[in-house]
């Protein structure tokens, strides 16, 4: 058994023992906080055919007599709350509570992939598009037919009405996963694509097949 296979086994074992994602909720801006939920409460994310039903209200933050409720982005259980911040003035970005979200099979596969693939991240908050030749190859044969290597112009970044070419800087490989839709605004540091070395493809496919077969 190769070291890569052992690594995969360790990752799968970890997700099997703790199949959750822990989503931290932070203050969206400065203000006085009032919690609208409690620990161990079940919460729901946005729902409805058009995502028109907001998630469970988590907290209210009041700035200059302008209260704003913040709703849960996902389903799960409230794992912890920073009770000492109740009624206190907080800065933007202050951690307020954590939701324990049970991972579905598809989410577990995606989480494992993000650990084993090389993630090429957005260098700025901007809108992104594949370079024209890359987009054409994806449309013809799919992303996993596209081999890229360092120095390739793979993406165009659109920022402040200026288009800038983005050159690939990771390991050579095929585009295994795409994490954005062309034209979408992507935050800095968020993954744009996940790249897999060609010799690692069989192992990646093996772990995907294994999770699909074994996970309930």
C-alpha positions in Angstrom: 0.0 0.0 0.0 1.4 3.4 -1.0 1.8 6.4 1.4 -0.9 8.2 -0.6 -3.4 5.3 0.1 -2.5 5.4 3.8 -3.2 9.2 3.8 -6.6 8.6 2.2 -7.4 6.0 4.8 -6.5 8.5 7.6 -8.7 11.2 6.1 -11.7 8.8 5.6 -11.3 7.6 9.2 -11.3 11.1 10.5 -14.5 12.0 8.7 -16.2 8.8 9.8 -15.5 9.6 13.4 -16.6 13.2 13.1 -18.8 13.6 10.0 -19.6 17.3 10.6 -18.6 20.7 9.4 -18.3 23.4 12.0 -19.6 26.7 10.7 -18.5 29.7 12.7 -20.8 32.7 12.6 -19.2 36.2 13.0 -20.6 39.7 13.6 -21.4 41.1 10.1 -20.6 44.6 11.4 -20.0 46.5 14.7 -23.0 46.8 17.1 -24.7 45.4 20.1 -25.5 41.7 20.0 -28.6 39.8 21.1 -28.8 36.1 20.6 -32.0 34.6 19.2 -31.1 30.9 19.6 -29.5 28.7 22.3 -27.0 25.9 22.4 -28.2 22.5 21.1 -31.0 24.2 19.2 -31.7 22.8 15.8 -31.5 25.4 13.0 -32.3 25.4 9.3 -30.6 27.1 6.4 -32.2 29.0 3.5 -34.9 26.9 1.7 -37.7 27.1 -0.8 -37.8 26.6 -4.6 -36.2 30.0 -5.1 -34.3 30.1 -1.9 -36.8 32.7 -0.7 -37.3 31.3 2.8 -34.6 32.6 5.2 -32.8 30.3 7.6 -33.4 30.2 11.4 -32.7 33.6 13.1 -29.4 33.3 15.0 -28.7 36.7 16.4 -29.6 40.4 16.1 -27.0 43.1 15.9 -28.0 46.7 16.6 -25.9 49.6 15.2 -27.2 53.2 15.5 -30.7 52.0 16.4 -30.8 49.9 13.3 -31.3 46.3 14.3 -30.5 43.6 11.8 -31.3 39.9 12.2 -28.8 37.3 10.9 -30.1 33.9 9.8 -28.4 30.5 9.6 -26.8 29.7 6.2 -27.0 26.0 6.9 -28.9 23.3 8.8 -27.5 21.7 11.9 -27.2 22.1 15.7 -25.9 25.2 17.6 -22.7 23.8 19.0 -21.6 26.7 21.0 -22.5 30.4 21.8 -20.2 33.1 23.1 -22.7 33.9 25.9 -20.4 36.6 27.4 -21.1 38.8 24.3 -24.9 38.9 25.0 -25.9 42.6 25.1 -22.3 43.7 24.4 -20.8 45.9 21.7 -18.7 43.8 19.3 -16.4 44.5 16.4 -17.1 43.3 12.9 -15.8 39.8 12.5 -16.1 38.8 16.2 -17.0 35.1 16.5 -20.4 34.7 18.0 -21.5 31.1 17.7 -20.7 27.8 15.9 -23.1 25.5 14.0 -22.4 21.8 13.8 -23.6 20.8 10.3 -24.0 17.1 9.5 -22.2 16.4 6.2 -24.0 14.6 3.4 -22.2 12.0 1.3 -21.6 14.6 -1.5 -20.2 17.1 1.0 -17.8 14.6 2.5 -16.5 13.7 -0.9 -16.0 17.4 -1.7 -14.3 18.0 1.6 -11.9 15.1 1.1 -11.2 16.3 -2.5 -10.3 19.8 -1.2 -7.7 18.1 1.1 -6.0 16.0 -1.6 -6.2 18.3 -4.7 -4.1 21.3 -5.3 -6.4 24.3 -4.8 -5.7 27.3 -7.0 -7.2 30.3 -5.1 -8.6 33.7 -6.1 -5.9 36.3 -5.7 -8.4 39.1 -5.3 -12.1 39.6 -4.7 -13.3 39.8 -8.3 -15.2 38.2 -11.1 -13.5 35.3 -12.8 -13.8 33.6 -16.2 -11.8 30.8 -17.8 -9.4 31.9 -20.5 -11.1 31.4 -23.9 -9.1 28.4 -25.0 -9.6 26.7 -21.6 -13.4 27.4 -21.7 -13.6 25.9 -25.3 -11.8 22.7 -24.2 -14.1 22.4 -21.1 -17.2 22.8 -23.3 -15.9 20.2 -25.8 -14.7 17.5 -23.5 -15.2 18.6 -19.8 -12.9 20.0 -17.2 -11.2 16.7 -16.5 -9.9 16.6 -20.1 -7.9 19.8 -19.5 -4.2 19.4 -18.5 -2.5 22.5 -17.1 1.0 23.3 -15.9 2.7 26.3 -14.2 2.8 29.4 -16.4 -0.4 28.6 -18.3 -2.9 31.4 -18.7 -6.0 29.7 -17.4 -8.3 32.3 -16.0 -9.2 36.0 -16.5 -9.8 38.2 -13.5 -12.3 41.1 -14.0 -11.8 43.8 -11.4 -12.8 47.5 -11.6 -13.7 47.1 -15.3 -10.2 45.8 -16.1 -9.5 42.2 -17.3 -6.3 40.7 -16.1 -4.9 37.3 -17.1 -4.2 34.9 -14.2 -1.4 32.4 -14.7 -1.4 29.0 -13.0 1.3 28.5 -10.3 0.5 25.0 -8.9 1.5 21.4 -9.7 0.9 20.1 -13.2 -2.3 18.1 -13.6 -5.8 18.0 -14.8 -8.7 20.3 -13.7 -10.6 17.9 -11.5 -13.0 20.3 -9.8 -14.3 23.8 -10.6 -15.5 25.9 -7.7 -16.9 28.9 -9.4 -19.3 29.8 -12.2 -17.9 32.1 -14.9 -18.8 35.7 -14.1 -19.4 35.0 -10.4 -17.8 37.2 -7.8 -15.3 35.2 -5.7 -13.7 36.3 -2.4 -10.0 36.5 -2.1 -8.5 33.1 -1.0 -11.5 31.1 -2.1 -10.6 28.1 -4.4 -11.2 28.5 -8.1 -10.2 25.1 -9.3 -8.8 21.9 -7.8 -6.0 20.3 -9.8 -5.1 16.6 -9.6 -1.7 15.2 -10.9 -2.4 12.5 -13.5 -0.7 9.7 -11.5 -3.0 10.5 -8.6 -6.3 10.2 -10.5 -6.8 6.5 -9.8 -6.4 7.0 -6.1 -8.8 10.0 -6.1 -11.4 8.0 -8.0 -10.9 5.1 -5.6 -11.7 7.2 -2.5 -14.8 8.7 -4.2 -16.1 5.2 -5.1 -15.3 4.1 -1.6 -17.2 6.9 0.1 -20.2 6.4 -2.2 -20.3 2.7 -1.4 -19.7 2.8 2.3 -21.4 6.0 3.6 -25.0 5.9 4.6 
